[in-house]
Amino acid sequence: MIKQFRYWVVGVSLLSVLLPTPAKAQMEREGAEELTSEESSTPSPLTPSTAPFLSDLEQPNTTVDEWIAQIEQTAVQITGVQVNATDTGLAITLETDQPLQVPSTSVVGNALIADIANAVLALPEGEEFQQANPTAGIALVSLTSLPNNRVRVAITGVDAPPTANLSIESAGLVLAVTPGTEAAGTDEDAIQVVVTGEQGSDYYVPEASTATRTDTPLRDVPQSITVIPRQVIADQGVTQISDALRNVSGVSSRFSSLRPDGDAAIIRGFESFGYFFTNGIRNLGPGSAFQQELANVERIEVLRGPASVLYGQGEPGGLINLVTELPTDEPFYEVEGTIGNYDFYRPGIDISGPLNDGGTIGYRLNAQYQNSGTFVDFVDIERIFVAPVLSFELGRDTSLILEGSYLRDSRNIYPGLPAVGTVLENPLGEVPRSRYLGEPDFSDVTYESFNIGYRLEHEFSENLRVRNAFRVEIADVLERDLIGLGPLQPDNRTVNRNASTTSGGTTTYSLVTDVVGRVSTGSVNHDLLFGIDLRRQTESFELFFGGDTIDLFDPDYGNRDFGLERGYDATQVRSYVGVYAQDLISIFDNLKLLLGARYDLANQEYIGRLEGESTLFQQDTQLSPRVGIVYQPIPPVSLYASWSRSFFPLGDFGDRNPDGTPFEPTTGEQFEVGVKTEFLDGRLAATLAAYEITRQNVLTDDPDRPNFRIQIGEQRSRGIEFDVAGEILPGWNLIASYAYTDAEITEDNSGNEGNRPNNVPQHSGSLWSTYEIQSGDLQGLGLGAGIFVVGDRPGDLANTFDLPSYVRTDAAIFYRRDNWQVQLNLKNLFDVDYFESAISRNSVSPGAPFTILGTVSVRF
């Protein structure tokens, strides 16, 4: 009772964030939506760069209106001005610590005027800036302070007012100025406002592409989606995706983070196979099972619920899409190094910029190396990763991106520990979490993956564009593995070990083409998507199986004879064709309907070579629909509901029904309702969702035929999830989550009916926050802290034991100055003993003890 009460207190505290819905935020958002006028614009909500210390506050604010009033009292500081000549005129850069508001603009005589509200000049040269005759056709550039925290930028032309493109970026404002001509006179199109870079908070990204395959505002998507931006990854010192996923509600660990497949996750109570995507293309084969690399990832998008309507076969829990970094417009060079305890070393570089004078060709290169030990004896990891990107602007309306990557991962495989002696009491004593039950000279795996591809986009008009993407991935695996631990023998110290060797590889070709358009039927707007998805995968593996025993308390390594015998030698060829269509219908400005459907054709061919050559073939077809609706009673609030389905073809390793017929695909169905809310003009956002998912055609053991399985199983999961992320005050960021997951095996003939799936806690949550000092002598100094809470969860499907709940505390301290940064991350600060996951009573995985990582990065 005490534990559950604690979880509900955490949940209610998080949910309370949703209660206030300020009218002020609504008014400001309505104003911000009017910023599309070409000559003048209503100032956007404030983005101050300085925040008061808590000790400076006379009294705490008690209402949202008071918080907003406090923010409005703080002005953004313009700390520097750069005026540089370009081929077409000038580039004027205003340097700030926080984004500026969109200026109001006007033309007076030969001068182009931009007035910036809630800003002050804090220049080294004083409170005024002037530069005469910076380039031909421009007589003067000046910045002056105006009353009531306003700054005026005046660009005076020689013969006529200049024109300019204005870009608001995360740390400043850039004006690309072109001298005017007399014919221009008082052209109403003298200035064009283009908002670029990261807007709002570094912790909240307002748009994502995963849910609709288009850049759609999250508040317009009738499904739960969480975006983990690069800043969260950096602040938490994350080097593995499974650690980043701790910030997402409804996601739990499936395996130990030490394993090569340690990124595998359980989403909304369902193990998700083939759920990793990169830039919208599925990572198939071993590349989807092995740990992904974060070095070139810009953000992680986690879509919860079925996604078959756009992505084809998949489990109903959801999918994870990695969005990678692209070349930058300006030269960028960064060197970074991380060191930590357990001999952790991780250096890397990130360089980017244009390759020609016109900036139409760009490049980016990410490279990362990791060499580390772990808290488990003999388990060492070495990773090499290289990811080059080239971008081409092939005219005004066509862009091409060429990209590739190479990853080599080599490590000792961690088989876990028995539950007896770790989670459960062993009469002979407790087993240390550093104990290794693999074989140091045998249990290793080397995985190599190479992929290359392109993304091509052509815009026929502002209402019609075509995207085409292709990728080929070649992966090879050489593995010698203690694939699992057998039951602990009655003496409570002898452990059976199952050994195997695996060699083989996979080649995958993926081609995706989308047509995106916008049409209107009367007052109703349609955002249309039509696409075709083609994939072909060839996978060949050879496996040998054997085993032996080891002493749990006094392991004797070396000189092992596992008696390996060939157990699998086959090739599988999978071909998939998917055709899909989607229509996002804007019936009114505040009422949107999402309709979509996909038809899939999946072919699988199995060629076995153990006892002569045997070939099996199966073909599956499936229609996957989705329907969703979004209603926005006021702009900051979206109410939504959706229904969607999923499917996943079975038949790996030639698996069949007892009568030899192929299995039907598993199917899933979800109903979801929720509310999405934005605060502080989109700088802080929250989502509250409730769902129910049912998965059918689950394989269960056949009670009448040993070693066979039948499809009568069903699993149901229902729950409530809450996520919030963004910036509360300038420099104060937050990301938090809570999930209540009620997962149950509803039909089964193996004695598990009514049980909960293993590794799925009923209650889980996270809270991470950072604050960075915005001004003064300590500007750039920041602190971060967070807790990650996981409740009790079953350790096996039979529910014979539970992994205990835990609370892990992490912290960080960092200092950012000019072009360099130092950072210290403390993970599991209080050295809590906890368990990440369990496969069965034979294999549980302890979590890492106290870990410290120090990072230094320098930009040039």
HELIX and SHEET records of a PDB file:
HELIX    1   1 ILE A    2  LEU A   15  1                                  14    
HELIX    2   2 SER A   16  LEU A   18  5                                   3    
HELIX    3   3 ALA A   23  ALA A   32  1                                  10    
HELIX    4   4 LEU A   54  ASP A   56  5                                   3    
HELIX    5   5 VAL A   64  GLU A   72  1                                   9    
HELIX    6   6 GLU A  182  ALA A  184  5                                   3    
HELIX    7   7 LEU A  218  ASP A  220  5                                   3    
HELIX    8   8 ARG A  230  ASP A  235  1                                   6    
HELIX    9   9 ILE A  241  ALA A  244  1                                   4    
HELIX   10  10 LEU A  245  ASN A  247  5                                   3    
HELIX   11  11 PRO A  286  ALA A  289  1                                   4    
HELIX   12  12 SER A  308  TYR A  311  1                                   4    
HELIX   13  13 ASP A  652  GLY A  654  5                                   3    
HELIX   14  14 LEU A  680  GLY A  682  5                                   3    
SHEET    1   A 6 ALA A 119  LEU A 121  0                                        
SHEET    2   A 6 VAL A  76  ALA A  85  1                                        
SHEET    3   A 6 LEU A  90  THR A  96 -1                                        
SHEET    4   A 6 GLY A 172  THR A 178 -1                                        
SHEET    5   A 6 THR A 163  GLU A 169 -1                                        
SHEET    6   A 6 ILE A 191  VAL A 195  1                                        
SHEET    1   B 5 SER A 104  VAL A 108  0                                        
SHEET    2   B 5 ALA A 111  ALA A 117 -1                                        
SHEET    3   B 5 ARG A 150  GLY A 157 -1                                        
SHEET    4   B 5 ILE A 138  LEU A 146 -1                                        
SHEET    5   B 5 GLU A 128  THR A 135 -1                                        
SHEET    1   C 2 GLU A 207  ALA A 208  0                                        
SHEET    2   C 2 THR A 216  PRO A 217 -1                                        
SHEET    1   D 5 ILE A 225  PRO A 229  0                                        
SHEET    2   D 5 VAL A 297  ARG A 304 -1                                        
SHEET    3   D 5 GLY A 318  THR A 324 -1                                        
SHEET    4   D 5 PHE A 276  THR A 278  1                                        
SHEET    5   D 5 ILE A 281  ARG A 282 -1                                        
SHEET    1   E 3 VAL A 251  SER A 253  0                                        
SHEET    2   E 3 ALA A 265  ILE A 267 -1                                        
SHEET    3   E 3 PHE A 270  GLU A 271 -1                                        
SHEET    1   F23 PHE A 332  GLY A 340  0                                        
SHEET    2   F23 PHE A 344  PRO A 354 -1                                        
SHEET    3   F23 ILE A 361  SER A 372 -1                                        
SHEET    4   F23 ILE A 381  GLU A 393 -1                                        
SHEET    5   F23 THR A 398  ASN A 412 -1                                        
SHEET    6   F23 ASP A 444  SER A 461 -1                                        
SHEET    7   F23 LEU A 464  LEU A 488 -1                                        
SHEET    8   F23 THR A 494  THR A 521 -1                                        
SHEET    9   F23 VAL A 524  ASP A 551 -1                                        
SHEET   10   F23 GLU A 565  PHE A 588 -1                                        
SHEET   11   F23 LEU A 591  GLY A 608 -1                                        
SHEET   12   F23 SER A 614  ILE A 634 -1                                        
SHEET   13   F23 VAL A 637  PHE A 648 -1                                        
SHEET   14   F23 THR A 666  PHE A 679 -1                                        
SHEET   15   F23 LEU A 684  ASP A 701 -1                                        
SHEET   16   F23 ARG A 709  LEU A 729 -1                                        
SHEET   17   F23 TRP A 732  GLU A 747 -1                                        
SHEET   18   F23 HIS A 763  GLU A 772 -1                                        
SHEET   19   F23 LEU A 781  VAL A 790 -1                                        
SHEET   20   F23 TYR A 806  ARG A 817 -1                                        
SHEET   21   F23 TRP A 820  LYS A 827 -1                                        
SHEET   22   F23 THR A 851  ARG A 859 -1                                        
SHEET   23   F23 PHE A 332  GLY A 340 -1                                        
SHEET    1   G 2 ARG A 793  PRO A 794  0                                        
SHEET    2   G 2 ASP A 802  LEU A 803 -1                                        
SHEET    1   H 2 PHE A 835  SER A 840  0                                        
SHEET    2   H 2 SER A 843  PRO A 846 -1                                        
END                                                                             
